[in-house]
Amino acid sequence: MRFPLRLTGLVAAPHTPMKPDGSLNPSVVSAQAALLLESGVRGAFVCGTTGESLSLTVSERVAVAEAWCDAVAGKMPIVVHVGSNSLMEARVLAAHAAQCGVDAIAAMAPSFFRSSLDELIAYCAAITEAAPETPLYYYDIPTMTHFPIPTARFLEQAAKVIPSLHGVKYTNNDLVTLQECLALGEFDIVFGYDELLLAGLALGVNGAVGSTYNFAAPLYQRLLAAFANGNLTMARQCQLQSVRMIRTLQDFGFARASKAMMELLGIDCGPVRLPLKPMTEDELRNLRLRAFGMEGLSRPIRA
C-alpha cells in the first residue's frame, strides 16, 4: 500500500473506455488519469458501477486495472472493485489487484442469489483470502444490488472475521445509517452520492467517490472549499448546481450521458456497452447544447 489509506476529498469513479464497436480501449486511460490529476481529484475507484464492471470480462477488468496503475504511477490512491456474482472470479481479480500494488480493493454484494448478512460476510471474507494484505472496502450500493443491509452492523460483525476490512464505499442515500457507520470511528466511510455531498460533509464524511467528479471536479472543489470556510450559502448553491447537472444527465439516462460527457470534454471514452443503449447522434447534439450551460466543468465543452 503506497498511501496511508484514508480517502479524502474527491475520488473519481472512472468510465471504462471502449472503441466504437464496444471493445476495450485502455489507451484512453492515460488521458482520463491526466484530467483527474489536473482537476485536483485525489483518487480513482476503478471498475465500479460507472466503469460498467459487471458488463466486462475478467480479462478486460484485469486490463483496466493494469492501465490505471500504469497511468497513475503512484500519484494518487487506486481502489479496484473486484466484486462479481462468481466468487472465483472475484478472488482472481482480488489477487491480481494485490499483485498490481493497488491501495485497496472493493466488493459489492452478489446481485443474483440473495444472501443473509452472515453469508455476505462469508463471501467478502473469501475474497480477502486471495489478497489478505490489501485493504477491503465493502461497496454498499443497494439501488444496483437490490440487497439493502444494516451497514453499520455489517462493519461490526465483519471486522471480527475480515482483518483487512477497512471501510465502506457508501453509495446509499440512507443518511441515518450513514451516521451509524461514521459513529463507529475505526472505518473509512467514503460517500457515493454526488448530489448529496453537502449532506455527507455535514455528517462528518471526509472523502467522496463519484461519477461526476470525472468531468465536474471544479464545481465540487468549490463546494468543499465553501463548506470548509463555513460559507454554507455558497456550498448550497454549488450543491444545487450539481443536482441540476445530474437531473440533466438523468434525462438521457445517467450512465450513458455521463460517459458521453467525457467526449464533450475531449476525452472519448466511447459508448456504453449493452444492455445500456449507446447515445444517438441526436442525443449527443442535444446533450452538448444543454451542457454548454453547466458551470464547474473540468474543461470547456468542445464545439
C-alpha positions as CSV (number, residue, x, y, z in Angstrom):
1,M,0.0,0.0,0.0
2,R,1.5,3.3,-1.1
3,F,-0.7,5.7,0.8
4,P,-1.9,5.9,4.4
5,L,-5.4,5.0,3.3
6,R,-8.0,7.4,4.4
7,L,-9.7,8.6,1.2
8,T,-10.2,12.3,1.5
9,G,-11.6,14.9,-0.9
10,L,-12.8,13.8,-4.3
11,V,-12.2,10.3,-5.7
12,A,-13.5,9.7,-9.2
13,A,-15.2,6.6,-10.4
14,P,-13.8,6.5,-14.0
15,H,-15.6,5.2,-17.1
16,T,-14.2,2.2,-18.8
17,P,-13.1,3.4,-22.3
18,M,-14.3,1.5,-25.3
19,K,-13.9,1.6,-29.0
20,P,-17.0,2.3,-31.3
21,D,-17.5,-1.5,-31.7
22,G,-17.7,-1.9,-27.9
23,S,-14.3,-3.5,-27.4
24,L,-12.0,-2.3,-24.7
25,N,-9.8,0.8,-25.4
26,P,-7.4,1.0,-22.5
27,S,-5.1,3.5,-24.3
28,V,-7.5,6.3,-23.3
29,V,-6.9,5.7,-19.6
30,S,-3.8,7.9,-19.5
31,A,-5.8,10.9,-20.7
32,Q,-8.5,10.2,-18.1
33,A,-5.9,10.0,-15.3
34,A,-4.3,13.2,-16.5
35,L,-7.6,15.1,-16.3
36,L,-8.2,13.9,-12.8
37,L,-4.8,15.0,-11.7
38,E,-5.2,18.3,-13.5
39,S,-8.5,19.0,-11.7
40,G,-7.3,18.1,-8.2
41,V,-9.1,14.7,-7.9
42,R,-7.4,12.7,-5.2
43,G,-8.0,9.1,-6.2
44,A,-9.7,6.7,-8.6
45,F,-12.2,3.9,-7.8
46,V,-11.8,1.7,-10.9
47,C,-14.2,-0.8,-12.4
48,G,-17.2,0.2,-10.3
49,T,-20.7,0.9,-11.5
50,T,-19.6,3.9,-13.6
51,G,-16.9,1.6,-15.0
52,E,-19.5,-1.0,-16.1
53,S,-17.6,-3.7,-14.3
54,L,-20.3,-6.4,-14.4
55,S,-20.5,-5.9,-18.2
56,L,-16.8,-6.7,-18.6
57,T,-15.0,-10.0,-18.8
58,V,-12.4,-10.9,-16.2
59,S,-9.5,-10.3,-18.7
60,E,-11.0,-6.9,-19.5
61,R,-11.2,-5.9,-15.8
62,V,-7.6,-7.1,-15.4
63,A,-6.5,-4.9,-18.3
64,V,-8.3,-1.8,-17.0
65,A,-6.8,-2.2,-13.5
66,E,-3.3,-2.5,-15.1
67,A,-3.9,0.5,-17.3
68,W,-4.9,2.7,-14.3
69,C,-2.0,1.5,-12.2
70,D,0.4,2.4,-15.1
71,A,-1.2,5.7,-15.8
72,V,-1.3,6.9,-12.2
73,A,2.1,5.5,-11.2
74,G,1.7,6.3,-7.5
75,K,0.4,9.8,-7.9
76,M,-3.0,9.0,-6.3
77,P,-4.6,6.1,-4.5
78,I,-6.2,3.4,-6.7
79,V,-9.1,1.3,-5.4
80,V,-10.2,-1.5,-7.7
81,H,-13.6,-3.0,-7.5
82,V,-13.4,-6.8,-7.7
83,G,-16.9,-7.9,-6.9
84,S,-18.7,-10.4,-9.0
85,N,-21.6,-12.9,-8.9
86,S,-18.8,-15.5,-9.2
87,L,-16.7,-15.8,-6.1
88,M,-14.0,-17.5,-8.0
89,E,-13.8,-14.5,-10.4
90,A,-13.8,-12.1,-7.6
91,R,-10.8,-13.9,-6.0
92,V,-8.9,-13.9,-9.3
93,L,-9.5,-10.1,-9.6
94,A,-8.5,-9.5,-6.0
95,A,-5.3,-11.4,-6.3
96,H,-4.4,-9.6,-9.5
97,A,-5.2,-6.2,-7.9
98,A,-3.0,-7.0,-5.0
99,Q,-0.2,-8.1,-7.4
100,C,-0.5,-4.7,-9.1
101,G,0.0,-3.0,-5.8
102,V,-3.3,-1.2,-5.6
103,D,-4.1,0.7,-2.4
104,A,-7.4,-1.2,-1.8
105,I,-10.0,-3.4,-3.3
106,A,-13.7,-3.2,-3.0
107,A,-16.6,-5.6,-3.5
108,M,-20.4,-5.1,-3.8
109,A,-22.8,-7.8,-2.8
110,P,-23.7,-10.5,-5.3
111,S,-26.9,-9.5,-7.1
112,F,-28.3,-12.8,-8.4
113,F,-28.7,-15.1,-5.4
114,R,-29.9,-13.3,-2.3
115,S,-28.0,-14.0,0.8
116,S,-28.2,-13.3,4.5
117,L,-25.9,-10.9,6.3
118,D,-23.8,-13.8,7.6
119,E,-23.5,-15.2,4.1
120,L,-22.4,-11.8,2.7
121,I,-19.7,-11.6,5.3
122,A,-18.5,-15.0,4.4
123,Y,-18.4,-14.0,0.7
124,C,-16.4,-10.9,1.5
125,A,-14.0,-12.9,3.8
126,A,-13.4,-15.5,1.0
127,I,-12.5,-12.7,-1.4
128,T,-9.9,-11.2,1.0
129,E,-8.2,-14.6,1.4
130,A,-6.9,-14.0,-2.1
131,A,-5.5,-10.6,-1.2
132,P,-5.0,-10.7,2.6
133,E,-2.7,-7.7,2.8
134,T,-4.9,-5.4,0.7
135,P,-7.5,-3.2,2.5
136,L,-11.1,-4.0,1.6
137,Y,-14.0,-1.6,1.2
138,Y,-17.5,-3.0,1.2
139,Y,-19.3,-1.4,-1.7
140,D,-22.8,-0.6,-0.5
141,I,-25.0,0.2,-3.4
142,P,-28.5,-1.2,-2.8
143,T,-30.0,0.5,-5.9
144,M,-27.9,-1.8,-8.1
145,T,-27.6,-5.0,-5.9
146,H,-31.1,-4.8,-4.6
147,F,-29.7,-6.0,-1.3
148,P,-30.0,-3.4,1.4
149,I,-28.2,-4.3,4.6
150,P,-27.7,-2.8,8.0
151,T,-24.3,-1.4,7.0
152,A,-23.1,-0.5,10.5
153,R,-23.9,-4.0,11.8
154,F,-22.1,-5.5,8.8
155,L,-19.0,-3.5,9.7
156,E,-19.2,-4.6,13.4
157,Q,-19.7,-8.2,12.6
158,A,-17.4,-8.5,9.5
159,A,-14.5,-6.9,11.3
160,K,-14.3,-9.9,13.6
161,V,-13.5,-12.3,10.7
162,I,-12.0,-10.0,8.0
163,P,-8.8,-8.5,9.3
164,S,-8.4,-6.4,6.1
165,L,-11.8,-4.7,6.3
166,H,-11.1,-1.0,6.0
167,G,-14.3,0.7,5.3
168,V,-17.3,1.3,3.1
169,K,-18.0,3.0,-0.2
170,Y,-21.4,4.2,0.8
171,T,-23.5,4.7,-2.3
172,N,-26.6,4.9,-0.3
173,N,-29.0,7.8,0.4
174,D,-29.9,6.4,3.9
175,L,-28.3,9.2,5.9
176,V,-29.4,7.7,9.2
177,T,-27.4,4.5,8.6
178,L,-24.5,6.7,7.3
179,Q,-24.4,8.4,10.7
180,E,-24.2,5.0,12.4
181,C,-21.3,3.9,10.2
182,L,-19.4,7.1,10.9
183,A,-20.0,6.8,14.6
184,L,-18.1,3.5,14.7
185,G,-15.0,5.6,14.2
186,E,-12.5,3.0,13.1
187,F,-13.6,2.6,9.5
188,D,-13.1,4.8,6.4
189,I,-16.6,5.8,5.2
190,V,-16.5,7.4,1.7
191,F,-19.7,8.8,0.4
192,G,-21.0,7.9,-3.0
193,Y,-23.9,10.2,-3.7
194,D,-22.7,13.3,-5.7
195,E,-26.0,15.1,-5.4
196,L,-25.9,14.7,-1.6
197,L,-22.3,15.5,-1.0
198,L,-23.0,18.5,1.2
199,A,-25.2,16.4,3.5
200,G,-22.5,13.9,3.8
201,L,-19.9,16.5,4.7
202,A,-22.3,17.9,7.4
203,L,-22.5,14.5,8.9
204,G,-18.7,14.1,9.0
205,V,-17.7,12.5,5.7
206,N,-14.2,13.4,4.6
207,G,-14.0,11.6,1.3
208,A,-16.4,11.0,-1.6
209,V,-16.4,8.7,-4.7
210,G,-18.5,9.8,-7.6
211,S,-19.1,9.7,-11.4
212,T,-19.5,13.4,-12.0
213,Y,-16.0,14.1,-10.4
214,N,-14.6,12.8,-13.7
215,F,-15.8,15.9,-15.6
216,A,-17.1,18.4,-13.0
217,A,-14.5,18.3,-10.2
218,P,-14.1,22.2,-10.1
219,L,-17.7,22.5,-9.1
220,Y,-17.3,20.1,-6.2
221,Q,-13.9,21.6,-5.2
222,R,-15.8,24.9,-4.7
223,L,-18.4,23.1,-2.7
224,L,-15.7,21.6,-0.4
225,A,-13.9,24.9,0.0
226,A,-17.1,26.7,0.8
227,F,-18.1,24.1,3.4
228,A,-14.6,24.2,5.0
229,N,-14.8,28.0,5.2
230,G,-18.3,28.0,6.8
231,N,-19.9,29.5,3.7
232,L,-23.0,27.4,3.7
233,T,-24.8,29.7,1.3
234,M,-22.1,29.1,-1.4
235,A,-21.9,25.4,-0.6
236,R,-25.7,25.0,-1.1
237,Q,-25.5,26.9,-4.4
238,C,-22.8,24.5,-5.6
239,Q,-24.8,21.5,-4.5
240,L,-27.9,22.8,-6.3
241,Q,-25.8,23.2,-9.5
242,S,-24.7,19.6,-9.0
243,V,-28.4,18.5,-8.7
244,R,-29.4,20.3,-11.8
245,M,-26.5,18.9,-13.8
246,I,-27.3,15.4,-12.6
247,R,-31.0,15.9,-13.5
248,T,-30.0,16.9,-17.0
249,L,-27.9,13.7,-17.4
250,Q,-30.7,11.6,-16.0
251,D,-32.9,12.9,-18.8
252,F,-30.7,10.9,-21.2
253,G,-30.0,8.0,-18.8
254,F,-27.3,8.9,-16.3
255,A,-24.8,6.1,-17.1
256,R,-24.8,6.7,-20.9
257,A,-24.9,10.5,-20.6
258,S,-22.1,10.8,-18.0
259,K,-19.8,8.7,-20.3
260,A,-20.8,11.0,-23.2
261,M,-19.7,14.0,-21.2
262,M,-16.2,12.8,-21.3
263,E,-16.3,13.0,-25.1
264,L,-17.7,16.5,-24.9
265,L,-14.6,17.5,-22.8
266,G,-12.3,16.0,-25.4
267,I,-11.6,12.5,-23.9
268,D,-13.5,10.0,-26.0
269,C,-14.4,7.0,-23.7
270,G,-16.6,5.6,-26.4
271,P,-20.1,4.1,-26.0
272,V,-21.6,2.3,-23.1
273,R,-21.9,-1.5,-23.6
274,L,-25.2,-3.3,-24.0
275,P,-27.6,-3.8,-22.2
276,L,-27.1,0.0,-21.8
277,K,-28.0,1.7,-25.0
278,P,-25.4,3.9,-26.7
279,M,-26.2,7.6,-27.2
280,T,-27.5,8.5,-30.7
281,E,-26.1,11.4,-32.6
282,D,-29.2,13.5,-32.0
283,E,-28.9,12.8,-28.3
284,L,-25.2,13.8,-28.3
285,R,-26.1,17.1,-30.0
286,N,-28.8,17.8,-27.5
287,L,-26.6,17.0,-24.6
288,R,-23.8,19.2,-26.0
289,L,-26.3,22.1,-26.2
290,R,-27.5,21.6,-22.7
291,A,-24.0,21.1,-21.3
292,F,-22.8,24.5,-22.5
293,G,-24.8,26.0,-19.7
294,M,-23.2,23.9,-17.0
295,E,-20.8,25.5,-14.6
296,G,-17.8,24.0,-12.9
297,L,-16.8,21.5,-15.6
298,S,-13.1,20.3,-15.7
299,R,-12.7,21.6,-19.2
300,P,-14.8,23.7,-21.6
301,I,-17.2,21.8,-23.8
302,R,-15.8,21.2,-27.3
303,A,-17.8,22.8,-30.1
